[in-house]
């Protein structure tokens, strides 16, 4: 008996002559290689369906093209090769290709003072597009940090000053008495409020880059903010973190401006859009600031 030919429904003609901007798959589980490290990721892969008479695309061809991401280090060149494979496998059907990779970048970060170190994850998305023969790569990175409110710090200092006046009015000041007062809960009656905050960075990369500057951008951003959240700590590290917060007071506006200047100095970035969110500990709402540079629609 002759083997039957398997039906190819996607090759059939559509009843409506209507092109589609994006057709593909979302949430594809796969490992990717970054700096030699294998990372669990999810991918969204798709192409445009320019032939309005075609019923659909060949999604399995997109899936098979992603295999290159398991075998080679993740670079802009590799992303472009995968996108070109998308188009080559859909010759006559598609002219634009898209790939988004969502993952958590795992980095080992040292403590501030002690020899301890621990692992921290950074949510990352990499979006590559081959559109109208133009190739673009964008990165999305989320960074968590601590922020201490300058207004709250000033109000706390005023209360401490008033308490000092109340406790030492009409008294001869003795060094030992003042030192003991400063180390007591009676003296430091108020503390400024701080909050866990996040910076959401969306970056457009220069075309000439050979690698993805994920780690460099994270390092530059954390240095600009000054109070990245910690992993393993001892009391000396916690004290150093309190000192960093006390000397690094910032509103969300301050954080956005610091990041803006730092990203402009980072090589390989042609445009960015950043958003900082300070999850208020005083209010039930968040404080948010955004900033853009060279950011516009492609």
HELIX and SHEET records of a PDB file:
HELIX    1   1 UNK A    9  UNK A   11  5                                   3    
HELIX    2   2 UNK A   59  UNK A   65  1                                   7    
HELIX    3   3 UNK A   68  UNK A   71  1                                   4    
HELIX    4   4 UNK A   76  UNK A   88  1                                  13    
HELIX    5   5 UNK A  150  UNK A  168  1                                  19    
HELIX    6   6 UNK A  175  UNK A  182  1                                   8    
HELIX    7   7 UNK A  214  UNK A  225  1                                  12    
HELIX    8   8 UNK A  235  UNK A  246  1                                  12    
HELIX    9   9 UNK A  252  UNK A  265  1                                  14    
SHEET    1   A 8 UNK A  20  UNK A  34  0                                        
SHEET    2   A 8 UNK A  37  UNK A  49 -1                                        
SHEET    3   A 8 UNK A  97  UNK A 110 -1                                        
SHEET    4   A 8 UNK A 117  UNK A 131 -1                                        
SHEET    5   A 8 UNK A 134  UNK A 148 -1                                        
SHEET    6   A 8 UNK A 194  UNK A 205 -1                                        
SHEET    7   A 8 UNK A 269  UNK A 278 -1                                        
SHEET    8   A 8 UNK A 287  UNK A 293 -1                                        
END                                                                             
